[in-house]
Amino acid sequence: MKSIQENILSDLKKAGNKEKAEFFPKFFKVGPGEYGEGDKFLGVTVPIQRQIAKKYYKDIDLKSLESLITSPFHEVRLTSIFILVLKFGSKTTSELEQKAIVDFYLRNIKFINNWDLVDSSADKILGVYLFKRNRKLLYQFQKSKDLWKNRIAILSTFYFIRQGDFKDTLHYCEDYLTHKHDLIHKATGWMLREIGNRDPKILKNFLTSHVSKMPRTMLRYSIEKLPESERKFWLSQKPFV
């Protein structure tokens, strides 16, 4: 009789697509020196991974999930993330069980090592858990030299934003003005845009104070939902470099 891990792997492998397995490494930048260097792919689409996660999340325990989240295959790790998110957000999950999921997440954080893995989980697990707790961990991640911890810090605040709490997000965005990586510029711009969707004045105040220092990608993402005339204005304040 197959274990639940073997069943999940079997389902993922059956759903693999050769053409996508060849395309994904280019999309997720896995070449030498790129941010996803060395990652492997089965060629499974996200909707199928979500279906598989939904099929098994109630029955698999964290101990069994450990061998999946550490997999060299990207889709296996992402499916594990989807399972964690479903477990964490279940109405039947106790506070003690949520803490165990957070501990598991942090223990395996080195395997949460691409933007989709971060974006599918940070706000839904750490953001929810830390919203009414001490957020020191996110400040540590903000100061880390690890790209993915930096992105986890800012993306976790997406949950805070949805609760009307913008303070930490604005702090991280200001700190990341000098960050060297485009993936952080995109993430900070995205979070600023989300703040602007809820309170345009706060976004415009941030832009007024920092537009001359903002990486252009960060600026473009942050003003994406503004009227065209306003977008042109803000872009005109930033020399194209």
Residue pairs with C-beta under 8 A, 6 or more apart in sequence:
2 10
3 64
4 56
4 59
4 60
4 64
5 60
5 64
5 65
5 67
5 68
7 56
8 52
8 56
8 60
8 68
8 76
8 79
9 68
9 76
11 52
11 55
12 42
12 44
12 49
12 52
12 73
12 75
12 76
12 79
13 42
15 42
15 44
15 45
15 48
15 52
16 42
16 43
16 44
17 43
17 44
17 45
18 43
19 43
20 41
20 43
20 44
20 45
21 41
21 42
21 43
22 43
23 43
24 41
24 43
24 74
25 31
25 36
25 39
25 41
28 36
28 39
28 41
28 74
28 114
28 116
29 35
29 36
29 37
30 36
30 37
30 38
30 39
31 37
35 114
35 147
35 181
35 183
36 74
36 113
36 114
39 72
39 74
39 113
39 114
40 72
40 73
40 74
41 73
41 74
41 75
42 73
42 74
42 75
42 76
43 75
44 75
44 79
46 78
46 116
49 75
49 78
49 79
49 82
50 82
52 79
53 79
53 82
53 83
53 86
54 82
54 86
56 83
57 82
57 83
57 86
57 87
57 90
58 90
60 83
62 100
62 101
62 104
65 80
65 83
65 84
65 104
66 104
66 108
68 76
68 77
68 79
68 80
68 83
69 76
69 77
69 80
69 81
69 84
69 108
69 111
70 77
70 108
70 111
71 77
71 80
74 114
77 111
77 112
77 117
78 116
78 117
78 120
81 112
81 117
81 120
81 121
82 120
84 101
84 104
84 105
84 121
84 125
85 120
85 121
85 124
85 125
87 93
87 97
87 101
88 98
88 101
88 102
88 124
88 125
88 128
88 129
89 124
89 128
93 101
98 129
99 129
101 125
102 125
102 126
102 129
105 112
105 121
105 125
105 126
106 137
109 148
109 149
109 152
111 117
112 118
112 121
112 148
112 152
113 148
114 148
115 151
115 183
115 187
117 148
118 148
118 151
118 152
118 155
119 151
119 155
122 151
122 152
122 155
122 156
122 158
123 155
123 156
123 157
123 158
123 159
123 162
124 159
126 137
126 138
126 152
126 156
127 155
127 156
127 157
127 158
127 159
127 160
128 159
130 137
130 138
130 156
131 159
131 160
131 163
131 165
135 168
138 152
138 153
138 156
138 157
138 168
139 153
140 149
141 149
141 150
141 152
141 153
142 150
142 153
142 154
142 172
142 175
142 176
144 150
144 153
147 181
147 183
147 184
150 176
150 179
150 181
150 184
151 183
151 184
151 187
153 172
154 169
154 172
154 173
154 176
154 184
154 187
154 188
154 191
155 187
155 191
157 168
157 169
157 172
157 191
158 191
158 194
160 166
160 167
160 168
160 169
161 169
161 191
161 194
161 195
161 198
162 194
164 198
166 195
166 199
166 202
169 191
169 192
169 195
170 195
170 202
170 206
172 188
172 191
173 188
173 191
173 192
173 206
173 218
174 206
174 210
176 184
176 185
176 188
176 218
177 210
177 213
177 214
177 215
177 218
178 213
179 185
179 188
179 215
182 215
182 217
185 215
185 217
185 218
185 221
186 217
186 218
186 221
188 218
188 221
188 222
189 217
189 218
189 219
189 220
189 221
189 222
189 224
190 221
190 222
192 203
192 206
192 218
192 221
192 222
193 203
193 221
193 222
193 223
193 224
193 225
195 202
195 203
195 206
196 202
196 203
196 204
196 222
196 223
196 225
196 226
197 225
200 226
203 222
206 222
207 214
207 219
207 222
207 223
207 234
211 219
211 234
211 237
211 238
212 237
212 238
214 222
214 238
216 238
216 240
216 241
219 234
219 235
219 238
220 235
223 230
223 231
223 234
223 235
224 231
226 234
